[in-house]
Amino acid sequence: QSQLVQSGGGLVQPGGSLRLSCAASGFNVGDYSIGWFRQAPGKEREGVACISSPGNINYADSVTGRFTTSRDYAKNTVYLQMNSLKPEDTAVYYCAGLLHGVGCRLSYEYDYWGQGSQVTVSA
């Protein structure tokens, strides 16, 4: 079956780094736009970053310069590298895939979703 499986979440101190992985099975990440979203308790889900099939990459203003998303085609995996983490980055992070998507899309437009990864930034 087609699915996205996430890994790499955890607890990190402010200023630290964490890398999330989003491994695809049943489809090729090169054919999909991959979006990263996060949701903190009591808050709406927000877009974090996205990489489209043509390779265009976009980031939310809140993470620009700190987060980087990339594809590893050999491993069929998308990564979100998070540096200089802040307590306000604490949330459940999700990856999502959209066939031939361009740019960042609304969450309901995505075809496949990862199970979510808890990221907690705390001293």
C-alpha positions as CSV (number, residue, x, y, z in Angstrom):
1,Q,0.0,0.0,0.0
2,S,1.1,3.6,-0.6
3,Q,2.1,5.3,2.6
4,L,4.4,7.8,4.3
5,V,6.3,6.7,7.4
6,Q,7.9,9.3,9.6
7,S,10.8,9.0,12.1
8,G,13.2,11.2,13.9
9,G,11.1,13.1,16.4
10,G,12.1,13.6,20.0
11,L,13.1,15.9,22.7
12,V,15.8,18.5,22.1
13,Q,17.1,21.5,24.0
14,P,16.7,25.1,22.7
15,G,19.3,25.8,20.0
16,G,19.6,22.2,19.2
17,S,19.0,20.3,15.9
18,L,16.7,17.5,14.9
19,R,16.1,15.7,11.5
20,L,12.8,14.3,10.6
21,S,12.5,11.6,7.9
22,C,9.5,10.9,5.7
23,A,9.9,7.6,3.9
24,A,7.6,6.8,1.0
25,S,6.4,3.3,-0.1
26,G,4.2,2.6,-3.0
27,F,5.0,5.8,-4.8
28,N,8.1,7.8,-5.9
29,V,8.8,11.0,-3.9
30,G,10.2,12.5,-7.1
31,D,6.6,12.5,-8.5
32,Y,5.1,14.2,-5.5
33,S,5.1,17.6,-3.9
34,I,6.0,16.9,-0.2
35,G,4.7,19.3,2.4
36,W,5.6,19.6,6.0
37,F,3.0,20.7,8.5
38,R,3.0,21.1,12.3
39,Q,0.3,21.4,14.9
40,A,0.7,22.5,18.5
41,P,-1.9,21.9,21.2
42,G,-4.7,24.3,20.9
43,K,-3.5,25.7,17.6
44,E,-4.4,25.1,14.0
45,R,-2.2,23.1,11.7
46,E,0.3,25.3,9.9
47,G,2.5,24.8,6.9
48,V,6.2,24.7,7.6
49,A,7.9,23.8,4.3
50,C,7.3,22.2,1.0
51,I,9.2,20.8,-2.0
52,S,7.4,20.4,-5.3
53,S,7.9,17.9,-8.0
54,P,9.9,20.4,-10.2
55,G,12.1,21.0,-7.2
56,N,10.9,24.3,-5.9
57,I,11.3,24.7,-2.2
58,N,9.4,27.1,0.1
59,Y,9.5,27.8,3.8
60,A,7.3,29.5,6.3
61,D,8.7,32.8,7.5
62,S,8.9,31.4,11.0
63,V,11.4,28.7,10.0
64,T,13.3,30.4,7.1
65,G,17.0,30.1,7.7
66,R,16.6,27.4,10.3
67,F,14.8,24.6,8.6
68,T,15.8,22.8,5.4
69,T,13.9,20.2,3.4
70,S,15.4,17.8,0.9
71,R,14.9,14.6,-1.1
72,D,17.0,11.5,-1.2
73,Y,15.8,9.7,-4.3
74,A,17.8,6.6,-3.7
75,K,16.1,6.1,-0.3
76,N,12.8,7.5,-1.5
77,T,12.8,9.7,1.5
78,V,12.2,13.4,2.3
79,Y,14.0,15.0,5.2
80,L,13.3,18.1,7.3
81,Q,16.5,19.3,9.0
82,M,15.6,21.6,11.9
83,N,18.4,23.8,13.4
84,S,18.4,26.5,16.0
85,L,15.2,25.0,17.5
86,K,13.1,27.2,19.7
87,P,10.4,26.2,22.3
88,E,7.8,27.6,19.9
89,D,8.7,24.9,17.4
90,T,7.2,22.3,19.7
91,A,4.5,20.5,17.8
92,V,3.5,17.3,16.1
93,Y,5.1,17.5,12.6
94,Y,3.5,15.8,9.6
95,C,4.7,15.1,6.1
96,A,2.2,14.9,3.3
97,G,2.4,14.1,-0.4
98,L,0.6,15.5,-3.5
99,L,1.0,14.0,-6.9
100,H,2.7,16.6,-9.2
101,G,1.9,19.4,-6.8
102,V,3.4,22.8,-7.3
103,G,4.4,24.9,-4.3
104,C,2.8,24.8,-0.9
105,R,-0.8,23.6,-0.9
106,L,-3.7,23.6,1.5
107,S,-3.5,20.5,3.8
108,Y,-6.7,19.0,2.4
109,E,-5.2,18.8,-1.0
110,Y,-2.6,16.3,-0.1
111,D,-3.1,12.6,-1.0
112,Y,-0.9,10.9,1.6
113,W,0.0,11.7,5.2
114,G,2.6,10.5,7.6
115,Q,1.6,9.4,11.1
116,G,3.2,12.5,12.7
117,S,6.3,13.0,14.8
118,Q,6.4,14.7,18.1
119,V,9.0,17.4,18.4
120,T,9.5,18.9,21.8
121,V,12.0,21.8,22.4
122,S,12.6,22.3,26.1
123,A,15.4,22.8,28.5
